[in-house]
Each structure stands twice: as C-alpha cells, then as structure tokens.
C-alpha cells in the first residue's frame, strides 16, 4: 500500500482492517458466506501445484471447504467447516495467484 500511495496507505490499511473484522463477524454466523474459490478449476501445471498446496493446508487444519470473500479490491481465501474458519491468504484482485504462507 505504501508503494502505491504512501499518503493514503495508513487510511487504506485501517479500512481493510475494519472490513476484515466485519468479515470475521459475518463468517462467524455463516462460514459459507463467501463465493466458491474460483481457482479450484485451474488448468496449468503450476496452478495445480498451488491448488494442491492450499488444499493440503486446509485438510491438515480439518477444514474441507475453500471459499473466497471479496472486500473491495481484495480477495480473501479461507477454509472452513461448519464451526470454524481459517484465513489462508489475502490478495489484491489484480494479482493472479495467492501467496500462501505456511
């Protein structure tokens, strides 16, 4: 955010944090509120490898479902069960892929 516009970075980050808190509240009531993860139908070999890594992370956490939640220009990837939600990655909508950290 600083590289894009240093003057407004702090305000944009504060807004993103507010939006993430709102998302957390909503997903607490309804974990499947996000859209189905769009990258699940990847075609390239590299995309399949990334998908497998994300699926492994979700399965190891015992959270079988992958979904995305859109917050303005950001897309949040999360895994969930009926009772638990775990944030896996956050990306700007212009980014092609998620960068997942283990």
C-alpha positions in Angstrom: 0.0 0.0 0.0 2.9 2.3 0.8 4.4 1.7 -2.6 1.1 2.5 -4.3 0.4 5.8 -2.4 2.3 6.5 0.8 0.0 9.4 1.8 -3.2 7.3 1.9 -1.6 3.9 2.9 -2.4 4.2 6.6 -6.1 5.1 6.0 -6.5 2.3 3.5 -4.9 -0.2 5.8 -7.2 0.9 8.6 -10.2 0.4 6.3 -9.0 -3.0 5.3 -8.7 -4.0 9.0 -12.2 -2.8 9.7 -13.5 -4.7 6.7 -11.7 -7.9 7.9 -13.3 -7.5 11.3 -16.7 -7.2 9.7 -15.9 -10.3 7.5 -14.9 -12.2 10.7 -18.2 -11.4 12.3 -20.2 -12.4 9.3 -18.3 -15.7 8.8 -18.8 -16.4 12.5 -22.6 -16.6 11.8 -22.3 -18.1 8.3 -19.0 -19.7 7.3 -20.1 -20.4 3.8 -21.0 -16.8 3.0 -18.1 -16.3 0.6 -18.1 -17.4 -3.0 -16.7 -20.8 -4.1 -13.0 -20.4 -4.7 -12.5 -19.6 -8.4 -9.0 -21.1 -8.7 -10.3 -24.6 -8.0 -10.6 -25.1 -11.7 -7.1 -24.3 -12.6 -5.7 -25.5 -15.9 -1.9 -25.0 -15.8 0.5 -27.4 -14.0 1.8 -24.6 -11.8 -1.8 -23.7 -10.8 -2.4 -27.3 -9.9 0.6 -27.4 -7.7 -0.5 -24.2 -5.9 -4.0 -25.6 -5.5 -2.7 -28.9 -4.1 -0.6 -26.9 -1.5 -3.7 -24.9 -0.4 -5.9 -27.9 -0.3 -3.3 -29.7 1.9 -3.2 -26.7 4.3 -7.0 -26.8 4.6 -7.1 -30.6 5.0 -4.4 -30.5 7.6 -6.4 -28.0 9.6 -9.5 -30.2 9.3 -11.3 -27.6 7.2 -12.5 -29.2 4.0 -14.2 -26.3 2.2 -12.3 -23.5 0.3 -14.1 -20.2 -0.3 -13.3 -16.6 -1.2 -14.6 -13.4 0.3 -14.4 -10.1 -1.6 -13.5 -7.0 0.3 -13.3 -4.0 -2.1 -10.3 -4.7 -4.3 -9.1 -7.6 -2.1 -10.0 -11.3 -2.2 -9.6 -13.3 1.0 -9.1 -17.1 0.6 -10.4 -19.1 3.6 -11.0 -22.7 4.6 -14.0 -23.6 6.7 -16.1 -26.3 8.3 -19.5 -25.8 9.9 -18.0 -24.4 13.0 -14.5 -23.0 12.2 -13.0 -20.6 9.7 -9.3 -20.0 8.9 -7.9 -17.3 6.8 -5.4 -18.7 4.3 -4.4 -15.8 2.1 -5.2 -12.3 1.0 -4.6 -10.8 -2.4 -5.4 -7.8 -4.5 -7.8 -8.6 -7.3 -5.1 -7.7 -9.8 -2.8 -10.4 -8.5 -3.1 -13.7 -10.5 -2.4 -16.0 -7.6 -2.5 -16.2 -3.9 0.8 -16.4 -2.0 0.0 -18.7 0.9 2.3 -18.8 3.9 2.5 -21.9 6.0 
